[in-house]
């Protein structure tokens, strides 16, 4: 088969909930190297996750900052202090 986007196809199978065994059997039936292609697909998934983390973290930090601002604005200082504790934990990860 030797399709250039085969790892992307395998990634799609993973996201659909197919098992590693089923995917490797499918790859073998297509004449591909199952371990190599599966490894490429799972590496791509981990890489995509790692790239997204800074954006997710920044979004969470900004949301918490806004929550803190609104809580102080309405005078809920107890909740605002809890947000600061959580914000500090997130910032130090």
MODELLER restraints for C-alpha pairs under 7 A, 6 or more apart:
rsr = mdl.restraints
at = mdl.atoms
rsr.add(forms.Gaussian(group=physical.xy_distance, feature=features.Distance(at['CA:1:A'], at['CA:30:A']), mean=6.09, stdev=0.5))
rsr.add(forms.Gaussian(group=physical.xy_distance, feature=features.Distance(at['CA:1:A'], at['CA:31:A']), mean=6.57, stdev=0.5))
rsr.add(forms.Gaussian(group=physical.xy_distance, feature=features.Distance(at['CA:1:A'], at['CA:32:A']), mean=7.00, stdev=0.5))
rsr.add(forms.Gaussian(group=physical.xy_distance, feature=features.Distance(at['CA:7:A'], at['CA:37:A']), mean=5.84, stdev=0.5))
rsr.add(forms.Gaussian(group=physical.xy_distance, feature=features.Distance(at['CA:7:A'], at['CA:38:A']), mean=6.92, stdev=0.5))
rsr.add(forms.Gaussian(group=physical.xy_distance, feature=features.Distance(at['CA:7:A'], at['CA:40:A']), mean=5.99, stdev=0.5))
rsr.add(forms.Gaussian(group=physical.xy_distance, feature=features.Distance(at['CA:7:A'], at['CA:41:A']), mean=4.57, stdev=0.5))
rsr.add(forms.Gaussian(group=physical.xy_distance, feature=features.Distance(at['CA:8:A'], at['CA:41:A']), mean=6.45, stdev=0.5))
rsr.add(forms.Gaussian(group=physical.xy_distance, feature=features.Distance(at['CA:10:A'], at['CA:38:A']), mean=6.87, stdev=0.5))
rsr.add(forms.Gaussian(group=physical.xy_distance, feature=features.Distance(at['CA:10:A'], at['CA:41:A']), mean=6.16, stdev=0.5))
rsr.add(forms.Gaussian(group=physical.xy_distance, feature=features.Distance(at['CA:11:A'], at['CA:41:A']), mean=5.42, stdev=0.5))
rsr.add(forms.Gaussian(group=physical.xy_distance, feature=features.Distance(at['CA:24:A'], at['CA:34:A']), mean=4.93, stdev=0.5))
rsr.add(forms.Gaussian(group=physical.xy_distance, feature=features.Distance(at['CA:27:A'], at['CA:33:A']), mean=6.82, stdev=0.5))
rsr.add(forms.Gaussian(group=physical.xy_distance, feature=features.Distance(at['CA:27:A'], at['CA:34:A']), mean=5.28, stdev=0.5))
rsr.add(forms.Gaussian(group=physical.xy_distance, feature=features.Distance(at['CA:28:A'], at['CA:34:A']), mean=5.92, stdev=0.5))
rsr.add(forms.Gaussian(group=physical.xy_distance, feature=features.Distance(at['CA:61:A'], at['CA:87:A']), mean=6.72, stdev=0.5))
rsr.add(forms.Gaussian(group=physical.xy_distance, feature=features.Distance(at['CA:64:A'], at['CA:83:A']), mean=6.67, stdev=0.5))
rsr.add(forms.Gaussian(group=physical.xy_distance, feature=features.Distance(at['CA:64:A'], at['CA:87:A']), mean=6.54, stdev=0.5))
rsr.add(forms.Gaussian(group=physical.xy_distance, feature=features.Distance(at['CA:68:A'], at['CA:80:A']), mean=5.13, stdev=0.5))
rsr.add(forms.Gaussian(group=physical.xy_distance, feature=features.Distance(at['CA:68:A'], at['CA:83:A']), mean=6.12, stdev=0.5))
rsr.add(forms.Gaussian(group=physical.xy_distance, feature=features.Distance(at['CA:71:A'], at['CA:77:A']), mean=6.70, stdev=0.5))
rsr.add(forms.Gaussian(group=physical.xy_distance, feature=features.Distance(at['CA:71:A'], at['CA:79:A']), mean=6.84, stdev=0.5))
rsr.add(forms.Gaussian(group=physical.xy_distance, feature=features.Distance(at['CA:71:A'], at['CA:80:A']), mean=5.49, stdev=0.5))
rsr.add(forms.Gaussian(group=physical.xy_distance, feature=features.Distance(at['CA:72:A'], at['CA:80:A']), mean=6.23, stdev=0.5))
